Amino acid sequence: MAIVSKYGKERFIDNGRGRIDVGPGEGEYKPYDLLFGALSACYFYTLDSLAKKLRVDYDEVSISIDGIKKDDKIATLKDVYFTIEAEGVSDREKFKKVCELAGKYCSIHATVAQVSNMHHEIIFK
């Protein structure tokens, strides 16, 4: 699956199934928006798969991600903060374990963790 990016009069990323407008304007995504979105989606799909395997039910999961960059010439991420809100969880202790394992098995999480400290907060509703 190839991703095509174009930057001219229009700035967008297209994967052949959909298009995302890139830039600082209204309705556009900046690079870290895309990175955090990819990280969130990868983490969630890993979490969802593990929850099914470990028989942990939930009604809804919301993941917010923010980060702080290092104050270096090349400003890589220093810290990444996850806030995971979960509703209707059948077993909270097992869900915490699922979240821990999702961080381990999500490939994008593992990649970002090579350069950043990863912090996770779980809020049950």
N, C-alpha and C positions, 0 to 999 in steps of 0.2 A: 504494500500500500504506500504509494508516494504522496507526499504533501507538496503542493505547489504554492509558493509565496510570490506575490507580485507587488512591486512598489513603484508607483508612478503616479498618474492622476488618481488611480485607485490603489489602495493598500489593503491587501487581504491575503488570507491563507485559505486554501481550498483542498479538501481531501477527496474530492470526487463525489461525496455524498452531501456536502454542505460547505458553507463558506462563512468565515469569521472576518469581520472588518478589523483592521489593526491600526492603532494610532491613539492619540491623546484625546480625541474628540468624543462627543456624545454618541453612545452606541458602539464605540470602538473599544478594543482591548489592547492594553499595553503588555509587553513581554512577561512581566511578573504575574499579571492577571492570568495569562495562559498557563504559565508554569504552575501556579497555585491551583488553577482549575484542573490541570492534568493530574497533579498530586492528589487532589481531593477525589477525583473520579477513580483513580487507580486504588487509592486507599479504601474507598467505599466498596468497590466491586470485590476487592480482596476480603474485606470485612464481611460482606454479604455471603460470599462463598463459604467462609469459615463458620459463620453463624448457622448456616444450613447444615454443615457437617457436624457441628457440635450441638445441634438442636436447640439453638437459642432463638426465640421468636422476638420480634419487635414490630411496632406499628410504623415508626418513622425515625429516620436518622438525618440530622442536619449537621454538616461539617463546615466550620468557618476556619480559614487559614490566614495567618498574617506572618510577616517576617521582619527581621531587623538585619540590615546589611552591615558588614564590617566597614570600618573607617580606614580602608586601604586604597591604594591606587586602583586596584581591581576590586570593586565592591561586591564580593561574593556574600552569600547569606551567612550570617553569624548564628542566628536563632530563628527557628520556625515554630510557630505556636498553633496547635490544633485545638479547637473547641468543638467537642463532639456532643451534641444534644440528642438524647435518645428517649423516645416515648414508647410506652407499652412494652417494656422489656420483661421477658418471662423470668430471667435469672440474671440479676445484676452482676454477681461475681463471675459467672461464665462470660457475660458480655465484656467485662473488663479484660478478661483473658483473650477474648476474640480481638479486642482493640489492640492489645499488645502484640498478638501474632500478626495482625494486619500490617503493623509497622514493620515487622520482620520480613514478611513475604511479599509486600507490595514493592515491585521493582523500582518504581519512581521514588518512593520513600527511601529505599535503600541507597539509591543514587544520590539524592539530596543530602542524606545523612552522612555522606562522605565528606561534605564541606560545612555542615551545619549541625548545631545541636537541635534535636527534635524534642518538643515539649507537647504533652497531651493532657488535656483536661476533659473529663467525662462528666456531663450533667444529665441526670435522670429526671424526666418530667412525668 
